[in-house]
Amino acid sequence: MGAASTAKATIDRGALRANLAFARACAGGREVIAVVKADAYGHGAVPVARTLLDAGAHALAVFDAGEVAELRDGGVDAPLLAFAGPVDDAAAAELVARRAIAVVHGEEGIDRMVAAARSAGCRAAVALEVDTGMRRMGVPCEAACDVAARITEASELEFAHVFTHFACADEPDLAFSLAQAERFRDTVAALRQRRLAPAAIHAANSAGLLAPALVEALPEATAVRPGLMLYGARPAAHLGDDLVPVMTLRAPVVAIHTLRAGEGVGYGHAWRAPAATRVATVALGYADGLARAAGGRGEVWLGGARRPLRGRVSMDSCAVEIGDAPVGCGDEAVFFGAAAGAPRVEESADAAGTLAYEVLVRVGRRVQREYP
C-alpha cells in the first residue's frame, strides 16, 4: 500500500496579479482575456478566475461547456469564451444557458447555436476562429467572410469575436507567425469592408504577447489571450524572464532508508547505490502528477540543497538521495516553484522530457491547493 498523499500546491495570488500586470503592460492598452482552461492550468479555476478578474482581467477563456458551468456555479459572472464551442446539441444548450461566447468553426456550429438560442428565447454570442496556419480548428481565411455573414444574418446570434491562433510564436524565428499575422490582417480588412467585423479581434497567446514584433504586427487587435505566462511559466527559454512562478509543489518525507553499496531502490531496482548513502521516500508519485519519466533525471529542493530523484517514480511516492544531509521525516521536498533554490517548473519539465504546460495540468486532485 502506498504512502498517503499529503502533498500541497501553494498558489501565490500575488504572483498571479504580478504576471497579469506584466501581461497588461505587454498588451499596450488592449483588453486581456485570461485563459483559465484545464482548471486554470492546474491551479484551480474558480479561485484563479476571481483573482485575475479582481486584478483587472476583462474576460476569461475556457475550453468547453463543462468548464463554463464550473465557473458559473462558482459565482464567476465575467464574459467567458469557450474554445471548443457547440460540439453537440447539449453543449450548445449549456453554452446558451450559461451565457458563454461560443467559438464556432463552421456551419454546423452556427446551426447548433441558432437552434439553442431559439429554444431558449434569447440571443447567443458567438466567436469565429480563423485558421491562418495552425491547421487545428477554425475556418480558412478565404471562407471567413461568408461564415461571418451567415452569423450576422441569424437574428438569434450576436457576432462578438473573431480571432486566430499562432502556431509557432514560441520559436525564435517569427517568420511563420508574422505571415499568420498578415493573413489575419487581410481577413479582418475583408470583414470590415463588408461591415462584418465584430468588436473583439485577437490573436496573441502568451508567446505572441511576449514577442513585441507580433504585437506590433496586429494593430487592429483589441485584445490578447495570455495563458501560461499568467502562471509564471515561460512559453520558451528565450521568453518571459520577468514572470513570477505561481505554483509551488511540495510533499513531505515519510521514510528514510540507509543503503549499502549495491542496494537498489524501488520497483525493478532501476537505481543501485554506488556507495553507502541514505534515501528519503517522499509522498508524491505519478498519481499526483509527478512524471514517471522524472525518475533518475529530476531534482527537488530538500535539506538546503537540490537533490536527485533516484529509481522509478511510484504511484504514491518517489525516492530522493539525501546522503548525510540533516533531513528527517516530515521535512518537505519542493519539486518546483518560487522557494529559494527550488527548480522552476520549466526545469522539472525538461527533466521529464515534456513541457511546463503538462507538468502544471497534471498536478493531481488529491494534492491540496492552498491560496494564501
Buried (B, 14 or more C-beta within 10 A) or exposed (E): EEBEBBBBBBBBBEBBBBBBEBBBEBBEEBBBBBBBBBBBBBBBBBBBBBBBBEBBBBBBBBBBBEBBBBBBEEEBEBBBBBBBBBBEEEBBBBBBBBBBBBBBBBEEBBBBBBBBBBBBEEBBBBBBBBBBBBEEBBBEBEBBBEBBBBBBEBEBBBBBBBBBBBBBBBBEEBEBBBBBBEBBBEBBEBBEEEEBBBEBBBBBBBBBBBBEEBBEBBEBBBBBBBBBBBBBBBBBEEBBEBBBBBBBBBBBBBEBEEBEEEBBBBEEEBBEBEEEBBBBBBBBBBBBBBBEBBBBBBBBBBBEEBBBBBBBBBBBBBBBBBEEBEBEEEBBBBBBBBBEEBBBBBBBBBBBEBBBBBBBBBBBEEBEBEBE
